Amino acid sequence: MIRTIWFYLVLVVSSVIHAGGVLVAALLGVKRRPGGIYDWGATDWARDIIAAAGTPVELQGADRIPRNQPVVYASNHSSMFDIWALAATLPGSVRFVAKQELVKVPLVGRAMLAAGHVAIDRFNRARAFEAYERAAAVIRGGISAVVFPEGTRSRTGELLPFKNAPFGLAIAAGVPVVPVYVHNSFQILPKGGVRLHPRPIRVLIGEPIATAGLSLDHRQLLAERTRAALLALRARVDSGDGSR
């Protein structure tokens, strides 16, 4: 219980500090650059929370991430700890494509938009496509994106069916999809949960899936290939073979 209280205290304080820093930078017109304050706002914030929760993160397979080009990371999603684990460990500048509801979170929502993260209105098709266009522009600018193709957090920890739209983003931007499986986050804090159950998190990187030569008509095929890759990563870590 003490760990849980400490986690929520750090979550609030660190959120105020990092979101506040990002908003001040935006008001002052500070430009986005790799390793700058907008990257710090997510990465350092996530590391504070991971440390407070007592949930160390190990990134495995980082050598599979293409160098010198942005990618679209496609991850499973069953806990808020997925976001923090990825923000804390993925290399380079990364922005999240998140649900519109997060914009309503005081301070953090505004900071998220100011830093260049993209909010998707899942219930308005036209606005969702506009948001994906903004995300594609971010990627073309050299910044990788993280998408959660399930569209919401799984309440069981099992992988939900994938939406096709995030894969249209990768095709439109002309970048590879990198499958990512976050292990143990559901056990730490499932959707609707309050009390922490700390344990180490493992982030497994799969082989990149090229989008060159694909059209938007191939979105479902790309979604199916990526989902199969995530299931293979999960099977590997569940069998105890998650070292590669």
C-alpha positions in Angstrom: 0.0 0.0 0.0 2.9 2.4 0.8 4.3 1.8 -2.7 0.9 2.5 -4.3 0.6 5.8 -2.3 4.1 6.8 -3.3 3.4 6.0 -6.9 0.3 8.2 -7.1 2.1 11.1 -5.3 5.0 11.0 -7.7 2.5 10.7 -10.6 0.8 13.9 -9.6 4.0 15.9 -8.8 6.0 14.7 -11.8 3.0 15.3 -14.1 2.8 18.9 -12.9 6.5 19.5 -13.3 6.9 17.9 -16.8 3.6 19.1 -18.3 4.2 22.6 -16.9 7.7 22.7 -18.4 6.4 21.7 -21.8 3.6 24.3 -21.7 6.0 27.0 -20.7 8.4 26.0 -23.5 5.5 26.1 -26.0 4.4 29.5 -24.8 7.9 30.8 -25.3 8.0 29.4 -28.8 10.7 26.8 -28.1 11.1 24.7 -31.3 11.0 20.9 -31.2 14.3 19.2 -31.6 15.6 15.7 -30.8 16.5 15.4 -27.1 14.8 18.8 -26.3 12.3 19.7 -23.7 9.4 18.1 -25.6 11.2 14.7 -25.6 12.1 15.3 -22.0 8.5 16.0 -21.0 7.6 12.4 -21.9 10.8 10.4 -21.3 11.8 11.9 -17.9 8.2 11.9 -16.7 7.8 8.2 -17.6 11.1 7.3 -15.9 10.0 9.1 -12.7 6.8 7.0 -12.7 8.5 3.7 -13.5 11.0 4.3 -10.6 8.3 5.3 -8.1 6.2 2.2 -9.0 9.2 -0.1 -8.6 8.7 -1.6 -12.0 12.1 -1.6 -13.9 11.9 -1.9 -17.6 14.2 -4.0 -19.8 14.2 -3.3 -23.6 15.0 -6.4 -25.6 15.7 -6.5 -29.4 16.6 -2.8 -29.8 19.0 -3.8 -32.5 16.0 -4.6 -34.7 14.9 -1.0 -34.8 15.8 0.6 -38.1 18.4 3.3 -37.7 18.4 6.8 -39.3 14.7 6.7 -40.1 11.4 7.1 -38.3 9.1 4.1 -37.8 5.6 3.3 -36.5 5.7 1.2 -33.3 2.6 -1.0 -33.0 2.2 -2.1 -29.4 -0.3 -4.2 -27.3 -2.2 -2.1 -24.7 -3.6 -3.4 -21.4 -2.3 -0.8 -18.9 -1.2 2.8 -18.6 2.2 1.2 -17.8 2.5 0.4 -21.5 2.8 4.1 -22.3 5.3 4.8 -19.5 7.4 1.7 -20.4 7.6 2.7 -24.0 8.2 6.4 -23.4 11.0 5.5 -21.0 12.9 3.1 -23.2 12.2 3.6 -27.0 15.2 5.4 -28.6 15.1 8.8 -30.3 12.2 11.2 -30.6 8.8 9.4 -30.2 5.3 10.7 -30.2 2.1 8.8 -29.2 -1.1 8.5 -31.2 -3.6 8.5 -28.3 -7.3 8.6 -27.8 -9.0 12.0 -27.6 -10.1 11.5 -24.0 -6.6 12.0 -22.8 -6.7 15.6 -23.9 -9.2 16.2 -21.0 -6.6 15.2 -18.4 -5.8 18.5 -16.6 -2.4 20.0 -17.7 -1.2 16.7 -19.1 -3.6 16.8 -22.1 -2.6 20.3 -23.2 1.1 19.4 -22.8 0.6 16.3 -24.8 -0.7 18.4 -27.8 2.0 21.1 -27.3 4.7 18.4 -27.5 3.3 17.1 -30.8 1.5 13.9 -29.6 -1.6 13.3 -31.7 -5.1 12.8 -30.3 -7.6 10.6 -32.2 -11.3 11.0 -31.9 -12.3 7.3 -32.2 -16.0 8.2 -32.6 -15.7 10.7 -35.5 -14.3 9.1 -38.6 -13.6 12.4 -40.4 -11.7 13.8 -37.4 -9.8 10.6 -36.9 -8.6 10.7 -40.5 -7.5 14.3 -40.0 -5.6 13.3 -36.9 -3.8 10.4 -38.8 -2.8 12.9 -41.4 -1.2 15.1 -38.7 0.5 12.0 -37.4 1.8 11.2 -40.8 3.3 14.7 -41.1 5.0 14.2 -37.7 6.6 11.0 -39.0 7.7 12.6 -42.3 9.4 15.1 -40.1 11.7 12.4 -38.8 9.9 11.5 -35.6 8.7 7.9 -34.8 5.1 7.3 -33.7 3.6 4.8 -31.3 0.2 3.4 -32.0 -2.0 1.0 -30.1 -3.9 -0.9 -32.8 -6.4 -2.4 -30.3 -7.9 1.0 -29.9 -8.3 0.7 -26.2 -6.8 -1.1 -23.2 -7.7 -4.8 -23.0 -9.6 -5.7 -19.8 -8.3 -9.2 -19.8 -4.7 -8.8 -20.9 -5.5 -10.8 -24.1 -4.7 -9.2 -27.4 -7.9 -7.6 -28.9 -8.7 -7.4 -32.6 -6.7 -4.7 -34.5 -8.1 -1.6 -36.1 -6.8 -1.0 -39.7 -6.4 2.8 -39.5 -3.0 2.9 -37.6 -1.6 0.8 -40.5 -2.9 3.3 -43.0 -0.7 5.8 -41.1 2.4 3.7 -41.6 1.6 3.1 -45.3 0.9 6.8 -45.9 4.1 7.9 -44.2 6.1 5.2 -46.1 7.8 3.8 -43.0 8.2 0.3 -41.5 5.9 -1.0 -38.7 7.9 -2.3 -35.7 5.9 -4.7 -33.6 6.3 -4.2 -29.8 5.1 -6.4 -27.0 5.0 -5.0 -23.5 5.1 -7.9 -20.9 3.7 -7.7 -17.4 2.0 -4.3 -17.5 -1.5 -5.9 -17.2 -0.5 -7.6 -14.0 0.9 -4.4 -12.5 -2.2 -2.2 -13.1 -5.0 -3.4 -15.3 -7.7 -1.1 -16.7 -9.9 0.0 -13.8 -7.4 -1.1 -11.2 -6.1 1.2 -8.4 -3.6 -0.8 -6.3 -0.2 -1.6 -7.8 1.3 -5.0 -8.1 4.9 -4.1 -9.0 7.1 -6.4 -11.1 9.7 -6.0 -13.9 8.4 -5.0 -17.3 10.0 -6.4 -20.5 9.6 -4.6 -23.8 10.2 -6.9 -26.7 11.0 -5.5 -30.2 10.0 -7.6 -33.2 11.3 -7.6 -36.8 10.3 -4.5 -38.8 7.6 -5.0 -41.4 8.2 -3.0 -44.6 5.4 -0.9 -46.1 7.2 -0.1 -49.3 5.0 -0.9 -52.3 1.8 -1.1 -50.2 -1.3 0.9 -50.8 -4.0 1.8 -48.4 -5.9 -1.3 -49.6 -3.3 -3.4 -47.8 -4.1 -2.0 -44.4 -5.9 -5.1 -43.2 -3.1 -7.4 -44.4 -0.5 -5.3 -42.6 -2.7 -5.3 -39.5 -2.9 -9.1 -39.6 0.9 -9.5 -40.1 1.6 -7.2 -37.2 -0.9 -8.9 -34.9 0.7 -12.3 -35.7 4.1 -10.8 -34.9 2.9 -9.6 -31.5 1.4 -13.0 -30.7 4.7 -14.6 -31.6 6.5 -12.2 -29.3 4.1 -13.0 -26.5 4.5 -16.7 -27.0 8.3 -16.3 -26.9 8.3 -14.4 -23.6 5.6 -16.7 -22.1 7.8 -19.7 -22.9 10.8 -18.1 -21.2 12.6 -17.3 -24.4 12.5 -13.5 -24.5 16.2 -12.8 -24.8 16.1 -12.2 -28.6 
